[in-house]
Amino acid sequence: MFYNGRMPVDVSQLIQQLSRMTAQAGTAREWRETRIAELRRVFEAGHDATFIAAAQATIDNLPGNRWSSAVFDAGEPLNQWHAVARDAEPEQYALVATDGSQIMADRHKAVLYAAIQVAGICIVYGAASSSVAVQKAVKETEQKPLRILGEDELYDEITGELIPPGDISNERDLLEIELLATLCERFRAADLQPIAVADGSLVPFSLLNEPFVRNNPGRAAAQLERVSRALDRMRRSEAIVAGYIDRPNSNTIARACALADLTADVLGDEARLTSALSKLGQNMRGITDRALLEDLLPYDYRTALFKPAWLINSPAYLGQAGHTMYGCYLVVGPREKTIIRLEVPVWCASPDRVEVIASAMLRHTHMGGGYPLCLKAAHEEAVLTHADEQAIDRAMQRSLVEQGIVTRPSSKQEAKERR
């Protein structure tokens, strides 16, 4: 038997494919730059953005409408920037953040399980940090819930198949927002203003997926109920809450700007409007809000507040519980201009509350060298390392032996662990 080991990739056989792909990428990039320049006319001095709002209202009543763009109904025009003061935070408050990590189920292990760990951090500002109640709340924040999912939770009751990894990630998202609510309650009980930030959207990824919401009404309703209860708890705690989205890839503002291409006569004709929207959609390929805003939005400024056009954000879902989400883009630093998105529930969507959370994130992003220090700290607390996974595996093996069960992982798993 002869085995010559791993051979390197023969790049020479890819030359023609790569040349063709890079040529296409260059052409696409030129096209996107031209289209973005057209869309930016909405932000030129004197441009009247009221037509876009009128067009959006007409489109919302269009039968079978599939157009999805930002809705600017918070009293701030689309093409208006808002400065964020660096000192808008209160003198005394508790900044809390959460993050999570997971170990996915692996059929090759001796026992099938998954693990989810969520963790929170707190930073207390002001003289109140010395009070007994605050110190107690800080100590309780050190607890890190670790949940193990066994076979009874990892197999679908209907199909008998192993649940997809996305379901485990969704459970982690839900546990994160529930922990964030708990931290807000603790510090409110200690008579401190909670300011809370989540790593990513406040809404689990599954609920942002329209086909999932439509095709799985029972599961979507159960997840929405948990999210709504957590947001209820934060609202009762009078918390200022936001989700921090790094490198967002949405094009919701760009799609709103594209409505400026329409004309009044087209809005009055359903057939022509449907056709025009189809063409506009084809002209949005690869265009993101980040690319649209990067040369326009100044440092320490945010865009107008807008309502994302998610199905879950409608009156029948989040809106029913009073938790409609709003968003804005914000330019942070410190070394290079970076555009992030903040998402807040409607009860935090007043300009003064948005300025407070934006100010805190500006400072923490500078402290963290481009990513909020508080979220970095939450990640470090939550992460499950390979060493953690091995420790859980060993504990599983010991428990099996104590019960008189002798088993072993698959040969493939053993080979992976020897690397």
Secondary structure in CASP SS format (residue, H / E / C, confidence):
PFRMAT SS
TARGET T0000
AUTHOR 0000-0000-0000
METHOD secondary structure of the structure
MODEL  1
M C 1.00
F C 1.00
Y C 1.00
N C 1.00
G C 1.00
R C 1.00
M C 1.00
P C 1.00
V C 1.00
D C 1.00
V H 1.00
S H 1.00
Q H 1.00
L H 1.00
I H 1.00
Q H 1.00
Q H 1.00
L H 1.00
S H 1.00
R H 1.00
M H 1.00
T H 1.00
A H 1.00
Q H 1.00
A H 1.00
G H 1.00
T H 1.00
A H 1.00
R H 1.00
E H 1.00
W H 1.00
R H 1.00
E H 1.00
T H 1.00
R H 1.00
I H 1.00
A H 1.00
E H 1.00
L H 1.00
R H 1.00
R H 1.00
V H 1.00
F H 1.00
E C 1.00
A C 1.00
G C 1.00
H C 1.00
D C 1.00
A C 1.00
T H 1.00
F H 1.00
I H 1.00
A H 1.00
A H 1.00
A H 1.00
Q H 1.00
A H 1.00
T H 1.00
I H 1.00
D H 1.00
N C 1.00
L C 1.00
P C 1.00
G C 1.00
N C 1.00
R C 1.00
W C 1.00
S C 1.00
S C 1.00
A C 1.00
V E 1.00
F C 1.00
D C 1.00
A C 1.00
G C 1.00
E C 1.00
P C 1.00
L C 1.00
N C 1.00
Q C 1.00
W C 1.00
H E 1.00
A E 1.00
V C 1.00
A C 1.00
R C 1.00
D C 1.00
A C 1.00
E C 1.00
P C 1.00
E C 1.00
Q C 1.00
Y E 1.00
A E 1.00
L E 1.00
V E 1.00
A E 1.00
T E 1.00
D E 1.00
G E 1.00
S E 1.00
Q E 1.00
I E 1.00
M C 1.00
A C 1.00
D C 1.00
R C 1.00
H C 1.00
K C 1.00
A C 1.00
V C 1.00
L C 1.00
Y C 1.00
A E 1.00
A E 1.00
I E 1.00
Q E 1.00
V E 1.00
A E 1.00
G E 1.00
I E 1.00
C E 1.00
I E 1.00
V E 1.00
Y E 1.00
G C 1.00
A H 1.00
A H 1.00
S H 1.00
S H 1.00
S C 1.00
V H 1.00
A H 1.00
V H 1.00
Q H 1.00
K H 1.00
A H 1.00
V H 1.00
K H 1.00
E H 1.00
T H 1.00
E C 1.00
Q C 1.00
K C 1.00
P C 1.00
L E 1.00
R E 1.00
I E 1.00
L E 1.00
G C 1.00
E H 1.00
D H 1.00
E H 1.00
L H 1.00
Y E 1.00
D C 1.00
E C 1.00
I C 1.00
T C 1.00
G C 1.00
E C 1.00
L E 1.00
I C 1.00
P C 1.00
P H 1.00
G H 1.00
D H 1.00
I H 1.00
S H 1.00
N H 1.00
E H 1.00
R H 1.00
D H 1.00
L H 1.00
L H 1.00
E H 1.00
I H 1.00
E H 1.00
L H 1.00
L H 1.00
A H 1.00
T H 1.00
L H 1.00
C H 1.00
E H 1.00
R H 1.00
F H 1.00
R H 1.00
A H 1.00
A C 1.00
D C 1.00
L C 1.00
Q C 1.00
P E 1.00
I E 1.00
A E 1.00
V E 1.00
A E 1.00
D E 1.00
G C 1.00
S C 1.00
L C 1.00
V C 1.00
P C 1.00
F H 1.00
S H 1.00
L H 1.00
L H 1.00
N C 1.00
E H 1.00
P H 1.00
F H 1.00
V H 1.00
R H 1.00
N H 1.00
N C 1.00
P H 1.00
G H 1.00
R H 1.00
A H 1.00
A H 1.00
A H 1.00
Q H 1.00
L H 1.00
E H 1.00
R H 1.00
V H 1.00
S H 1.00
R H 1.00
A H 1.00
L H 1.00
D H 1.00
R H 1.00
M H 1.00
R H 1.00
R H 1.00
S C 1.00
E C 1.00
A C 1.00
I E 1.00
V E 1.00
A E 1.00
G E 1.00
Y E 1.00
I E 1.00
D C 1.00
R C 1.00
P C 1.00
N C 1.00
S C 1.00
N C 1.00
T H 1.00
I H 1.00
A H 1.00
R H 1.00
A H 1.00
C H 1.00
A H 1.00
L H 1.00
A H 1.00
D H 1.00
L C 1.00
T C 1.00
A H 1.00
D H 1.00
V H 1.00
L H 1.00
G C 1.00
D C 1.00
E H 1.00
A H 1.00
R H 1.00
L H 1.00
T H 1.00
S H 1.00
A H 1.00
L H 1.00
S H 1.00
K H 1.00
L H 1.00
G H 1.00
Q H 1.00
N C 1.00
M C 1.00
R C 1.00
G C 1.00
I C 1.00
T C 1.00
D H 1.00
R H 1.00
A H 1.00
L H 1.00
L H 1.00
E C 1.00
D C 1.00
L C 1.00
L C 1.00
P C 1.00
Y C 1.00
D C 1.00
Y E 1.00
R E 1.00
T C 1.00
A C 1.00
L C 1.00
F E 1.00
K E 1.00
P C 1.00
A C 1.00
W C 1.00
L H 1.00
I H 1.00
N H 1.00
S C 1.00
P C 1.00
A C 1.00
Y C 1.00
L H 1.00
G H 1.00
Q H 1.00
A H 1.00
G C 1.00
H C 1.00
T C 1.00
M E 1.00
Y E 1.00
G E 1.00
C E 1.00
Y E 1.00
L E 1.00
V E 1.00
V E 1.00
G C 1.00
P C 1.00
R C 1.00
E C 1.00
K C 1.00
T E 1.00
I E 1.00
I E 1.00
R E 1.00
L E 1.00
E E 1.00
V E 1.00
P E 1.00
V H 1.00
W H 1.00
C H 1.00
A C 1.00
S C 1.00
P H 1.00
D H 1.00
R H 1.00
V H 1.00
E H 1.00
V H 1.00
I H 1.00
A H 1.00
S H 1.00
A H 1.00
M H 1.00
L H 1.00
R H 1.00
H H 1.00
T H 1.00
H H 1.00
M H 1.00
G C 1.00
G C 1.00
G C 1.00
Y C 1.00
P C 1.00
L H 1.00
C H 1.00
L H 1.00
K H 1.00
A H 1.00
A H 1.00
H H 1.00
E H 1.00
E H 1.00
A H 1.00
V C 1.00
L C 1.00
T C 1.00
H H 1.00
A H 1.00
D H 1.00
E H 1.00
Q H 1.00
A H 1.00
I H 1.00
D H 1.00
R H 1.00
A H 1.00
M H 1.00
Q H 1.00
R H 1.00
S H 1.00
L H 1.00
V H 1.00
E H 1.00
Q C 1.00
G C 1.00
I C 1.00
V C 1.00
T C 1.00
R C 1.00
P C 1.00
S C 1.00
S H 1.00
K H 1.00
Q H 1.00
E H 1.00
A H 1.00
K H 1.00
E H 1.00
R C 1.00
R C 1.00
END
